[in-house]
Amino acid sequence: MAFKLKSADAAMPDDPVDLYRILALTNRGPEYVWGHQQDVLRDWHEKKSDASDVAIELPTGAGKTLVGGLISEYRRRKYGERVAYLCPTRQLARQTAEKFEEYGIPNVLLVNPVKTWNPAHQAQYEAGEAIAVSVYSHVFNSNPALDNAGMLVLDDAHAAEGYVASPWSLSISRKTEESAYLDVLSALKPALDPLVDTRLRAPETDDSSPYVYLASPIGVAEQSLPLEQAVGAAARNSKLSTDAFHAWKFLQGRLDRCLVYVSYGQILIRPLIAPTMQHQAFNSPARRVYMSATLGDGGELERSFGRRKIERIPVPKGWEKQGTGRRFFLFPELTDDLSAAPERVPAFVSDVINSAGRAVILTPDGRTAATFAKKCLPETYPVMKASDVEDDLTTFTSMDKAALLLTNRYDGIDLPGDDCRLVVLAGLPARGDLQERFLHESLGALEVLQERIRARIVQGSGRATRSNKDWAAVMVLDRSLTSYLSGPDVQASLHPEVHAEVEFGRTNSLGTTSSEMLNNLDVFRRHEQDWADVDSHIATQREQYTRTVAPSARELRNAARHEVAVWEAIWNNQWDWALTAVQRVLDQLKGPRTPQRYAALWNYLGYSIAERLAQQSGDSSHRDTGARYYRELQRKGQTSNFLAHLASPSDRAHAPALEDLDPLDEAAMLGVVACTELHHPDGFEQTVAEARAGLAGTEYRAYEAGLVHLGTFAGASESYGNDDDANPAAPDAVWIFGEARWVTWEAKSEATSTGEVGPDNVRQAQGHLRYTEAERNAPAPSGSIALLMSPKPKIMPAARMLADDHLYLVRPPSVLDVFDRLVRAWRSARARTITVLSTAELADIFRAENALPSQWLPLLKAAPIKEQ
């Protein structure tokens, strides 16, 4: 019988780079660690190895797995630590374990249900003899299987928010647990707008509506007992899904500290930020290392993991511009023929998929996936879902023709080489759980989701380009996604390689036909010399771009640590501390790029917490604080649909009285008072005559001058035009209403009343706000708009696809209508002597003529170009 004797300890490596020199003597991996990998490893070892939370950014193809593996193995060998390396999916965990074997890194794969784990493998991890390669769900769980690690390495951290939040996310579906849904809805009745409650109870409401409502936090707190009873009864009677039942274990007794989101089809109860500081399996390890291909700049990582501060090791030099593989972006809905006949797009998509053979389709939600499968896939085409390939991708890659249809899954599926040459991005990836949908669609705070959306687009488009030699076509579908990727700010915030590829794809989609697009796609697929010239062009363009930080990222990043602190305090029932932290959040959201709608949400939370404290303590000062937050909520959220539904019985019972005058209307009235040159009869009548003549005519100089006068009559504190005909980027008129709103104009007064508004006009008009921001060195206030005045009766479909949300089409008669309203109001005000009127009295006069901004703006905003 042979006995094993413990060998003498091998020489301990000085650092992770030295460790690989030892491993490379006997492993099957590369001979050495690449230079940029060495830079990252030394940066971590020399500067960050003692930090509790460190994020490392390495793009796809840059050897992220080896870096994470060496850090893990170094800590295991040097300090005997238990190290768990977590991946989002079982498939990625298996790939990681295979790589570790290749690198000579001892590991055990622990991914399936715990009861199936090999006891010997688990013992090796427990003894610190091997790294546990596992999945997020074995840590973020009501009963975590890996709860004693000394170090966690979290791969693909940019995609982890859903996995991390899942233990605290209690979702109740109307379809599968109807009685539980209605019971919980009944408990929430005082926390919902009565009209919303009626709508949600209607038996035949169209559940395709994307709208998500936020129940009043005050109402949820007041109804916490019946809410707990309703959910508890559902749990006892097996009316909750397995995931919801486990979440109930975490949330029981704390539903009053959660936000409750309600749609017709679902109720979601969860904290805004997962309270991971109380989850020992994640919080107790001394070190956490977050590996990511796209870290972002706005604090998304801190919010996702509930950490106040995560130190960062940036992308190594040489990888800040170069990406992995080559993608050819196609925008079929921008082509001349398909944009004019959108009903032909599905057939075009079907033909492209059929010619490609295998295609992976990424959609943001199940409804989009179902619609795509029905309309865009070739008949009888085999369709697979994530569950079909979770353990083995060959079920997809072994087929000549197949579609892999994934919902909200932009990471975790690697299809290199000939495995797949076509990726379809169908829809803007901002429809995850109800919280994400609320932030995007109901609140309209797209800024706070920018990192998440950008990461999903970049990662999703790269599913089939996993090495430098890979190449794949990426087809972009859906108006919202096409419009999003058309924004200069969005493109500038992309990795330079992707920026160049997207810009090239858009340029070669606009002004072409679908048949020309197919010819270009054929050239790309042959990948011969004629494509090599194009590839060289894209690489050259890439070098000219530098990734820029997205607007508002700095404010959001600075606010993130305080947002985490708010929910730490709430979870610990420390409401005074929570209110203090809310103020710190709002202090950070006051910068030059403030995301106003997100600030409105935090003002609502501040109001709710202050009111709760007032009820608990009887201290009236808390109620005064709440009133201040509530008034700020109304001011900052005035352009959000969210405000329309703050009419729950609970909020009505506690909300303070609001000021009668809208901040924009107040700014306009102050502008009217300040415009003393129009208070005198001669100056007034002459200006009215000149302005109306210009706005009733077509000559462009007179019309633009009329718009400038119109802005003055409207009460703009500044109204000016473009005096330089050689500068087409400048707006024809700009109206500045202090800090309340900006309005920019592009006037095509000399255009004929036939034909269509084209993409060039749209790009020119919607760029005016950015031009004005640069000119004034200040950000446009929330809700600022760009107006394109044109007599043309139609809009080219490609122009609609490019239009941003803030761009509106205005017809000449509407401009004259606003002018006449304002002149009538001015005549009435002047008859009473403007200088002796109070702001409220002046507003009453303008209100009687429908001449307040809140009254004439809807007329000018009646035709959003993207919806025409």
Sequence and secondary structure as in RCSB ss.txt:
>XXXX:A:sequence
MAFKLKSADAAMPDDPVDLYRILALTNRGPEYVWGHQQDVLRDWHEKKSDASDVAIELPTGAGKTLVGGLISEYR
RRKYGERVAYLCPTRQLARQTAEKFEEYGIPNVLLVNPVKTWNPAHQAQYEAGEAIAVSVYSHVFNSNPALDNAG
MLVLDDAHAAEGYVASPWSLSISRKTEESAYLDVLSALKPALDPLVDTRLRAPETDDSSPYVYLASPIGVAEQSL
PLEQAVGAAARNSKLSTDAFHAWKFLQGRLDRCLVYVSYGQILIRPLIAPTMQHQAFNSPARRVYMSATLGDGGE
LERSFGRRKIERIPVPKGWEKQGTGRRFFLFPELTDDLSAAPERVPAFVSDVINSAGRAVILTPDGRTAATFAKK
CLPETYPVMKASDVEDDLTTFTSMDKAALLLTNRYDGIDLPGDDCRLVVLAGLPARGDLQERFLHESLGALEVLQ
ERIRARIVQGSGRATRSNKDWAAVMVLDRSLTSYLSGPDVQASLHPEVHAEVEFGRTNSLGTTSSEMLNNLDVFR
RHEQDWADVDSHIATQREQYTRTVAPSARELRNAARHEVAVWEAIWNNQWDWALTAVQRVLDQLKGPRTPQRYAA
LWNYLGYSIAERLAQQSGDSSHRDTGARYYRELQRKGQTSNFLAHLASPSDRAHAPALEDLDPLDEAAMLGVVAC
TELHHPDGFEQTVAEARAGLAGTEYRAYEAGLVHLGTFAGASESYGNDDDANPAAPDAVWIFGEARWVTWEAKSE
ATSTGEVGPDNVRQAQGHLRYTEAERNAPAPSGSIALLMSPKPKIMPAARMLADDHLYLVRPPSVLDVFDRLVRA
WRSARARTITVLSTAELADIFRAENALPSQWLPLLKAAPIKEQ
>XXXX:A:secstr
             SSHHHHHHHHTTT SS SS  HHHHHHHHHIIIIITT SEEEEE  TTS HHHHHHHHHHHH
HHHH   EEEEESSHHHHHHHHHHHHHHT  EEE  S GGGS HHHHHHHHTTSSEEEEEGGGTSSSS S    S
EEEETTGGG HHHHHGGG EEEETTT HHHHHHHHHHTGGGS HHHHHHHH TT  TT    EE  HHHHHHTHH
HHHHHHHHHHHTT S HHHHHHHHHHTT GGGSEEEE SSEEEEE SS  GGG HHHHSSSEEEEEES   SSSH
HHHHHT S  EEE   TTTTT  SSEEEEE GGGSHHHHH GGGHHHHHHHHHHHHSEEEEEESSHHHHHHHHHH
TS TT  EE HHHHSS THHHHTSSSEEEEEES  SS    GGG SEEEEES S  SSHHHHIIIIIS  GGGGH
HHHHHHHHHHHTTT  STT EEEEEEESHHHHHHHH HHHHHHS HHHHHHHHHHHHTTTT  HHHHHHHHHHHH
HTSHHHHHHHHHHHHHHHH      TTHHHHHHHHHHHHHHHHHHHTT HHHHHHHHHHHHHHTTSTT  HHHHH
HHHHHHHHHHHHHHHHH  HHHHHHHHHHHHHHHHHTTTSGGGGG   HHHHHH     SS HHHHHHHHHHHH 
GGGTSHHHHHHHHHHHHHHHHS  HHHHHHHHHHHHHHHT SEEEE   TT TTS SEEEEETTTEEEEEEE TT
S SSSEE HHHHHHHHTHHHHHHHHHTS   TT EEEEE   SEE HHHHHH  TTEEEE HHHHHHHHHHHHHH
HHHHHHT GGGS HHHHHHHHHHTT SHHHHHHHHTS BGGG 
